[in-house]
Amino acid sequence: APTPAPAPKAPATPAAKAPEPKAPAPAPVASGGAMVQVGAFSSEALADAGWNDAMRALPDSAAGKGKRVEPVESNGKTLYRGYVTGFSSRAEATAYCDRLKAAGRTCFVR
């Protein structure tokens, strides 16, 4: 008796990959002009990480805050300044920076 042919194989599908956790997206920002600089970094990725660190240091103050990364030239090299934005006044930005400093971070208001 003839041997039955094996069943056709289904095409291989790539294994489902769980989405990687992402930092919270910056929220829409308030219209104030003051910003808190959280560092000057050697890459845009490090500036993003500096912003994420600031958000983790003061999670209760993250609502309404945004991110800005600004490339600047210094001594022939490009640095990336990382800012927390979304403050309604310079006084609010100063209070935020003071809390970051109390949490062991460095910052200053621009």
HELIX and SHEET records of a PDB file:
HELIX    1   1 GLU A   44  ALA A   57  1                                  14    
HELIX    2   2 PRO A   59  SER A   61  5                                   3    
HELIX    3   3 ARG A   90  ALA A  102  1                                  13    
SHEET    1   A 4 GLY A  66  SER A  74  0                                        
SHEET    2   A 4 LYS A  77  THR A  85 -1                                        
SHEET    3   A 4 VAL A  36  PHE A  41 -1                                        
SHEET    4   A 4 PHE A 108  VAL A 109 -1                                        
END                                                                             
